Amino acid sequence: MRETRRSTRAAAAASTAAAAPAKHEANRMADAAIAQELSSDFTVLNFDRRGRGDSGDTLPYAIEREVEDIEALIDAAGGSANLWGSSSGAVLAMIATASGVPVTKLALWEPPFILDENARPPADQVEQYERMIAEGRRGDAAEYFMSKVVGMPPEFVADARKQPWWAGQEAIAHTLAYDARIMGDYSIPTETAASVKAPTLVLAGGADMPFMRESAQALADAIPDGQVRFLDGQGHNVDPTVLAPALKEFFS
């Protein structure tokens, strides 16, 4: 069952569609600014992934269902499209492309693979999330992600729980287990990468997480028609006015 609702922004002269799976901590509104920047050149389908925003969440979760959602949107766009994704959404976009979804070009912003196996998140994070969600501890699940996966300092996490945006983090805390499945053990899935046939641009800034540059280069090297581009000074929450021109250049 396809569970995605979309918002569209169309340009009169647009000839190609770009679909953007949102990153793990966000709904589609987090990417609205980038979608707006792209809409001058493309028809943009910016959508909520399963369990987020206006989209449904039929259980049990499976990565394959998210791939079907992307395929349904691309079918609605005319049968082929450029595809862009951020963070874990970038990894999902790569999985979809590798599985044969008709992607013309693929662009990925900071897929969070970690080359240093000693720096990777706990191996049991899926089980941890699911247990906390089942116990009604959504805030604890969001805190676990921030502290154990992202590696934010305790004082930041403690303060985050007091912020007005924290309720939004709790609302989508059940999707943390979805993204943990997508990420696997956080190593680069070389077999999947080798199956990506579309020209692919892997982008990274690395201003707040320097390892992202090394990971981006390694992933681009693993994709047959992959290339890497670094956006100096940009962190994981990239400035749309900096990212959009790089996407436009690549997709054109």
Secondary structure as GFF3:
##gff-version 3
##sequence-region A 1 252
A	DSSP	beta_strand	6	9	.	.	.	ID=ss1
A	DSSP	beta_strand	17	21	.	.	.	ID=ss2
A	DSSP	three_ten_helix	28	31	.	.	.	ID=ss3
A	DSSP	alpha_helix	32	38	.	.	.	ID=ss4
A	DSSP	beta_strand	43	47	.	.	.	ID=ss5
A	DSSP	alpha_helix	63	76	.	.	.	ID=ss6
A	DSSP	beta_strand	81	86	.	.	.	ID=ss7
A	DSSP	alpha_helix	88	98	.	.	.	ID=ss8
A	DSSP	beta_strand	103	109	.	.	.	ID=ss9
A	DSSP	three_ten_helix	117	119	.	.	.	ID=ss10
A	DSSP	alpha_helix	125	134	.	.	.	ID=ss11
A	DSSP	alpha_helix	138	144	.	.	.	ID=ss12
A	DSSP	pi_helix	145	150	.	.	.	ID=ss13
A	DSSP	alpha_helix	154	160	.	.	.	ID=ss14
A	DSSP	alpha_helix	166	171	.	.	.	ID=ss15
A	DSSP	three_ten_helix	173	175	.	.	.	ID=ss16
A	DSSP	alpha_helix	176	183	.	.	.	ID=ss17
A	DSSP	alpha_helix	190	194	.	.	.	ID=ss18
A	DSSP	beta_strand	200	204	.	.	.	ID=ss19
A	DSSP	alpha_helix	211	222	.	.	.	ID=ss20
A	DSSP	beta_strand	226	230	.	.	.	ID=ss21
A	DSSP	alpha_helix	240	251	.	.	.	ID=ss22
###
